[in-house]
């Protein structure tokens, strides 16, 4: 076999992996497992020491969580805007089922968490941790089932996860904002105004938006609002249309181009780095009583049970009231499996957990709860989708 042919096959395999919906979730899972392995190895001290190395005004961990993750939030914002204006969420009829399910899937987990932690006022700050669905993991798992899961159910999950991300962004802005620096906030407002002027003036090249986006990040970071939200603010100003009345050109719009440029770096670099840096938790001395602690149980049960009840219960209610229909060709068993997958709350749940609590020991309890809830939710979701997927094929 010639080296050219071999290299061609290697490149083809790599491209297929990078283009596969499940690949981002696989890489993120590998990064998280590597972090946990290192945190429980002789390299534990070096791992945790490296996270706190100061680079200018911030530690390495804060640069990743506050600056690098702004790219993740920029991509989230672009996806939300595109779906709302030109995609699966572009009409109210398309929004109602995933929108209501996302709302139920955020409300019930928060209530479950508070049920376990009602007597601990300090723990109330973490109520939002189990409310978020990890879009990369959830879509990665469901995509593994191929044609055994109807396309309508994948679209439903994607739409729900996007609305869920929007809800998480709003929660971070409203509940996890420090004291506001009004001059910096005013400066951020001016920059956003300039970005909208670019939008309305028909500026289609990306560099002016990205340049002002860096300035916006600095001002938002200084203002007391979490700096990653600058990514969402920037996304809302990037134009979707090239010229009015030419939908065929949407694929070449600034928004689509930027989304295309960001997709692989975010999926295969930014989010895995975030997972590697933040998933590491030492399990030395961890005993069964820790899993039964209210904080850990609140997070884990909120993801495992809260998401299931919130999502599936809302869908059942809307179908019963004939407000919406079950996604085409989907069974209730498959919908149950999809609702379980919504309990995979890795990336955004970790992010909110780090904002909610500063104490490393408390953060470790949160991480264990997220890992436990996400793993069990993923397994149960896969079991339901496997069982009812096969049954549907046989009928």
C-alpha positions in Angstrom: 0.0 0.0 0.0 1.5 3.4 -1.0 2.1 6.0 1.7 -0.1 8.4 -0.3 -3.1 6.1 -0.2 -2.4 5.4 3.5 -2.2 9.1 4.3 -5.4 9.6 2.3 -7.2 7.0 4.4 -5.9 8.5 7.6 -7.0 12.0 6.6 -10.4 10.6 5.6 -10.9 8.8 8.9 -9.8 11.9 10.8 -12.2 14.1 8.8 -15.1 11.7 9.4 -14.3 11.8 13.2 -14.2 15.6 13.3 -17.5 15.8 11.3 -19.3 13.3 13.5 -21.7 14.8 16.0 -20.6 12.4 18.7 -16.9 13.2 18.4 -17.0 16.4 20.5 -18.6 14.5 23.3 -16.1 11.7 23.1 -13.1 14.1 23.3 -14.7 15.9 26.2 -15.3 12.6 28.0 -11.7 11.5 27.4 -10.5 14.9 28.7 -12.6 14.6 31.9 -11.5 11.0 32.5 -7.8 12.0 32.0 -8.3 14.8 34.5 -9.8 12.5 37.1 -7.0 9.9 36.5 -4.3 12.5 37.0 -6.0 14.0 40.1 -5.8 10.5 41.6 -2.3 9.7 40.6 1.2 10.6 41.8 0.9 13.7 39.5 -2.0 15.1 41.7 0.1 17.9 43.3 1.6 19.0 40.0 -1.9 19.0 38.3 -3.5 21.2 41.0 -0.4 23.5 41.3 -0.4 24.1 37.5 -4.0 25.3 37.7 -3.0 28.1 40.1 0.0 29.4 38.2 -0.3 33.1 37.8 -0.2 34.5 34.3 -0.5 38.2 34.5 -3.6 39.2 36.5 -5.2 35.8 36.5 -4.3 32.2 37.2 -4.2 29.6 34.4 -7.5 28.2 35.5 -9.2 31.6 35.5 -7.8 32.4 32.0 -9.4 29.2 30.8 -12.7 29.7 32.6 -13.0 33.4 32.0 -11.3 34.1 28.7 -11.1 30.8 26.7 -14.6 29.9 27.5 -15.8 33.2 26.0 -15.3 31.4 22.7 -17.7 28.7 23.8 -20.3 31.2 24.8 -19.8 33.1 21.5 -20.6 29.9 19.6 -23.6 29.3 21.9 -24.9 32.8 21.2 -24.4 32.4 17.4 -26.3 29.1 17.5 -29.2 30.6 19.5 -29.5 33.6 17.2 -29.3 31.4 14.0 -31.9 28.9 15.3 -34.2 31.7 16.5 -34.1 33.7 13.2 -33.4 31.1 10.5 -33.7 27.6 12.0 -35.6 25.1 14.1 -36.8 27.8 16.5 -37.8 30.4 13.9 -41.5 30.1 14.6 -43.6 29.8 17.8 -45.0 26.5 16.7 -41.5 25.1 16.5 -40.5 26.7 19.8 -43.4 25.6 22.0 -42.5 22.0 22.7 -38.7 22.2 23.2 -39.2 25.6 24.9 -41.7 24.4 27.4 -39.7 21.2 28.0 -36.5 23.2 28.5 -38.3 25.4 31.1 -39.6 22.4 32.9 -36.2 20.8 32.7 -34.7 23.8 34.4 -37.4 24.4 37.1 -37.8 20.9 38.4 -34.1 20.1 38.9 -33.6 23.4 40.7 -36.5 22.5 43.1 -35.1 19.0 43.6 -31.7 20.5 44.6 -33.4 22.9 47.0 -35.4 20.1 48.5 -32.2 18.3 49.5 -30.5 21.5 50.7 -33.4 23.5 52.2 -31.9 23.7 55.7 -28.5 25.0 54.4 -28.9 28.6 53.3 -25.3 28.7 52.0 -26.0 25.8 49.7 -29.0 27.6 48.1 -26.5 29.5 45.9 -26.0 26.2 43.9 -29.6 25.7 42.9 -28.9 26.3 39.2 -26.1 23.6 38.9 -28.4 20.7 37.8 -30.6 22.9 35.5 -28.2 22.8 32.5 -27.9 20.2 29.8 -24.6 19.5 28.1 -25.4 19.8 24.4 -22.2 18.2 23.3 -22.6 15.1 25.4 -26.4 14.7 25.0 -26.3 15.1 21.2 -23.2 12.9 21.1 -25.0 10.0 22.8 -28.2 10.2 20.8 -26.2 10.4 17.5 -24.6 7.1 18.3 -28.0 5.4 17.7 -28.2 6.5 14.1 -31.4 5.7 12.3 -32.8 3.8 15.4 -33.8 7.3 16.7 -36.0 9.4 14.5 -34.5 12.7 13.2 -37.4 14.6 14.8 -36.2 13.5 18.2 -32.7 14.7 17.6 -34.0 18.0 16.4 -36.1 18.3 19.5 -33.1 17.5 21.8 -30.9 20.0 19.9 -33.6 22.8 20.2 -34.2 22.0 23.9 -30.5 22.1 24.6 -30.1 25.5 22.8 -33.0 27.0 24.7 -31.5 25.4 27.9 -28.2 27.2 27.1 -30.0 30.5 26.7 -31.7 29.9 30.1 -28.3 29.2 31.6 -26.8 32.4 30.2 -29.7 34.4 31.7 -29.3 32.6 35.0 -25.5 33.4 35.1 -26.2 37.1 34.3 -29.0 37.5 36.9 -27.8 35.3 39.8 -24.0 35.0 39.5 -22.9 38.6 39.0 -20.7 40.3 41.5 -20.8 44.0 42.4 -21.2 46.1 39.3 -18.5 48.5 38.2 -20.8 51.1 36.5 -18.2 53.0 34.4 -17.0 49.7 32.9 -20.6 48.6 32.4 -21.3 51.9 30.6 -18.2 51.3 28.5 -19.5 47.8 27.6 -22.8 49.4 26.6 -21.0 51.8 24.3 -19.1 49.0 22.6 -22.3 47.0 22.1 -23.9 50.1 20.6 -21.0 50.3 18.1 -21.3 46.7 17.2 -25.0 47.2 16.4 -24.1 50.2 14.3 -21.7 47.9 12.4 -24.6 45.4 12.0 -27.1 48.0 10.8 -24.5 49.7 8.5 -24.0 46.4 6.6 -20.5 45.7 7.8 -19.9 42.1 6.7 -16.2 41.5 7.4 -15.6 39.8 10.8 -12.5 41.5 12.1 -14.2 44.7 13.3 -16.7 42.6 15.3 -13.9 40.4 16.8 -11.7 43.4 17.6 -14.4 45.2 19.4 -15.3 41.8 21.0 -11.9 41.7 22.7 -12.5 45.3 24.1 -16.0 44.2 25.2 -14.6 41.2 27.0 -12.2 43.4 29.0 -14.9 45.8 29.9 -17.4 43.1 30.9 -14.7 41.4 33.0 -14.0 44.6 34.8 -17.7 45.4 35.2 -18.4 42.4 37.6 -20.6 40.5 35.1 -19.0 37.2 34.3 -16.7 37.9 31.4 -17.8 34.9 29.3 -21.2 36.7 28.7 -19.3 39.1 26.4 -19.3 36.2 23.9 -23.1 36.0 23.9 -23.4 39.8 23.6 -21.0 39.8 20.7 -22.9 37.0 19.0 -26.1 38.9 19.0 -24.5 41.7 16.9 -23.0 39.5 14.2 -25.2 39.8 11.0 -27.1 36.7 9.8 -28.2 38.1 6.4 -26.0 39.4 3.6 -28.7 41.4 1.9 -32.4 41.6 2.5 -34.5 39.1 0.6 -31.6 36.8 -0.4 -32.0 33.7 1.9 -29.9 31.6 -0.5 -26.9 33.7 0.7 -27.4 32.9 4.4 -24.8 30.2 4.3 -22.2 32.9 3.5 -23.3 35.4 6.1 -20.9 36.6 8.8 -22.7 34.7 11.4 -22.6 31.4 9.5 -18.9 31.9 8.6 -17.9 32.7 12.2 -20.0 29.7 13.5 -18.2 27.5 11.0 -14.8 28.8 12.0 -15.5 28.3 15.7 -17.2 24.9 15.7 -14.2 22.6 15.6 -11.9 24.7 17.9 -14.7 24.9 20.5 -15.7 21.2 20.3 -12.2 19.8 20.1 -10.0 22.3 22.0 -11.8 24.8 24.2 -14.4 22.6 25.8 -12.0 19.6 26.3 -9.5 22.0 27.9 -12.2 23.4 30.2 -13.2 19.8 31.1 -9.6 18.8 31.7 -8.9 21.8 34.0 -12.1 21.6 36.0 -13.2 17.9 36.1 -10.2 16.8 38.2 -11.3 15.7 41.6 -9.4 13.7 44.1 -11.3 10.6 45.2 -8.9 9.8 48.0 -10.8 9.4 51.2 -14.2 9.5 49.3 -16.6 7.3 51.1 -20.3 6.3 50.6 -21.5 8.9 53.2 -20.2 11.7 50.8 -22.5 10.5 48.1 -25.4 10.8 50.5 -24.5 14.4 51.5 -27.3 16.9 50.7 -25.2 19.0 48.2 -24.0 15.9 46.3 -27.4 14.3 46.3 -29.1 17.6 45.3 -26.9 17.9 42.2 -27.0 14.3 41.2 -30.7 13.7 41.8 -31.6 17.1 40.2 -29.9 15.8 37.0 -31.1 12.2 37.1 -34.6 12.7 38.3 -35.3 16.4 38.0 -34.5 16.6 34.3 -36.6 13.4 33.6 -39.6 14.7 35.5 -39.3 18.3 34.2 -38.8 17.4 30.5 -41.0 14.3 30.2 -43.7 15.7 32.4 -43.9 18.9 30.4 -44.0 17.1 27.1 -46.8 14.7 28.4 -48.8 17.7 29.6 -48.6 19.6 26.3 -49.5 16.4 24.3 -52.4 15.6 26.7 -53.7 19.2 26.3 -53.3 18.9 22.5 -51.1 22.0 22.6 -48.3 20.1 20.8 -47.6 16.7 19.3 -44.9 14.2 20.2 -42.0 14.5 17.7 -42.8 12.6 14.5 -42.2 8.8 14.5 -41.0 9.0 18.2 -42.4 6.7 20.9 -42.9 7.5 24.5 -40.1 5.1 25.4 -37.7 7.0 23.1 -38.9 10.3 24.5 -38.2 8.9 28.0 -34.7 8.0 26.9 -34.2 11.5 25.5 -35.4 13.1 28.7 -32.8 11.1 30.6 -30.1 12.4 28.3 -31.1 15.9 29.3 -29.7 15.0 32.7 -26.2 14.9 31.3 -25.1 18.3 32.7 -21.3 18.4 32.4 -19.9 21.6 30.9 -22.5 24.2 31.9 -23.2 22.5 35.3 -19.5 22.6 36.1 -19.3 26.2 35.0 -22.2 27.3 37.2 -20.8 25.2 40.1 -17.5 27.1 40.0 -19.4 30.4 40.0 -21.6 29.3 42.9 -19.0 28.1 45.3 -15.4 29.3 46.0 -14.5 26.6 48.5 -12.5 23.8 46.8 -14.0 21.1 49.1 -17.5 22.2 48.2 -16.6 22.3 44.5 -15.4 18.7 44.8 -18.8 17.7 46.2 -20.4 19.5 43.3 -18.2 17.8 40.7 -18.9 14.3 42.2 -22.6 15.1 42.1 -22.4 16.2 38.4 -20.3 13.2 37.4 -22.7 10.8 39.2 -25.9 12.4 37.9 -24.5 12.7 34.3 -23.2 9.2 34.1 -26.4 7.6 35.4 -28.5 9.8 33.2 -26.5 8.9 30.1 -26.6 5.2 30.9 -30.4 5.2 31.5 -31.0 7.3 28.4 -28.9 4.8 26.3 -30.8 1.8 27.8 -34.2 3.3 26.9 -33.2 4.4 23.4 -31.6 1.0 22.8 -34.7 -1.0 24.0 -37.3 1.1 22.4 -35.3 1.6 19.2 -35.0 -2.1 18.7 -38.7 -2.6 19.4 -39.6 0.1 16.9 -37.5 -1.6 14.3 -39.2 -4.9 14.8 -42.7 -3.5 14.6 
